[in-house]
Amino acid sequence: MKRLLLFIIPVMLASPALAELYSGFNGIERIVDTSPEWDAKIYPNPNNGVFNVMISGSSASLNVMVFNVIGEKVFELKILGDHGAKIDLSTLEKGLYVIQILDEKKGEIVTRRMQID
């Protein structure tokens, strides 16, 4: 029985649908998936500072923010979802940057990493 529980509990934790179904089993609480229904792609990556942001699955107004490794915001742009944007940050230093795309109305955010070579 112990081995069965050791197998069932991790499987339930990995599956939100199963965790919700068995939410009363041994004190396991409901797991809620908070992933946005839309997605963002950054390409090419790595790049020379010129790259594309492609949004799929959202027609909302989105805020694109680029941060350097110490957390300073170095760029910001508003775009419409289901559209893309070509961004030129070739004046920035080479290195790793974090791109956050925010849907302010829904409070959803997607974070991606980008390398400028």
N, C-alpha and C positions, 0 to 999 in steps of 0.2 A: 504494500500500500504506500509506503514511504517513497519508493522509487516512482510509482505512478504519479504521486503528487509533485515530485521533483521534475517530472516531465510536463505535466499538465500546466502548472503555474507559469513557467517561462513561456510556453506556447500561448497562453491566455494573455500574458502581458505584451506579447509581440503582436497580437491581433486585437485591435480595438473592438471589432464586432463580437468576438468571443468574450472579451473582458466585459462588455456591456451585457451580454446574454447571461453571464455567470457572475454578475456584480456582487451578489450576496455570498458567494462561495469563499470561505476562509478569510473574510475581511477585504477581499480585493475590491477596490473602488473602480468606478467607471473611468475609462480612459477616453479622452476627447482628442480627436485629431484636429489641430489648429492650422494645418497647412492651407495656404491659399489655393483657390481653384484655378489660378492663373500661374503662368511661369515666365521666366525671363532668361534669355540666353545672351551671353557676351561673346562676340567673335570678331576677329581672330583673337585668340588668347594663348600665348603671349602676343604682344603687338608692339608697334613703335610709338604708341600714344594715340593712334587713330583707330577707332574700333566702332562696332555697331552694337546697339542694344535692341533686341527683338523681344516683344511682349506677345504672348499668345494666351487667349482665354479671358481677356478683360478689355472692356471698352471704356473703362473709367479713366479719369485724369490721374496720372501717376507722377510722383516726384522722384527723380533720379538724383542721388547724392553720391559723390565720390570722396572717400576719406583716405588720407595717407596712413602709414603704419603707426603714427603717434596719435591718431584720432582726430586730426584737423580736417575740417571739410574744405576740400580744394576745388570743388565744382558742384553745381546744382542746376537742374533743368527740369521743367515740367513737360511731360509728353502725354499723348493719348494712347491708351492701351490698344492692342490689335494693330498698332503701328510701330514703327521702329524709329530709331534716331541714330545718326552718325555723329560721333563725338570725337573732337580733336583735342587731345590733351598732350600733344607732342612737346609743349613747352615745359611740362613737368619732368622732374628727375626720374631716371630709371629706378625701378623698384616695384614693390608689391603695393597694391591699392585694394580697398574694399569698396564695393559698389552696393548701395542699398536702394531698393526700389520700393516705394511706399504708396499704398492706396489709403489715403487719409480718411476717406469716408467709412471704409470697412475696418480700418486699423490693421490691415495686413501688410506684411513686409517680406521681401525676398532679398537675401544677401548673397552676393557673389564675390569671388576674388579675381583680381586681374593683375597681370604682370606686364610692365612696360620694360622692354629691352632696349 
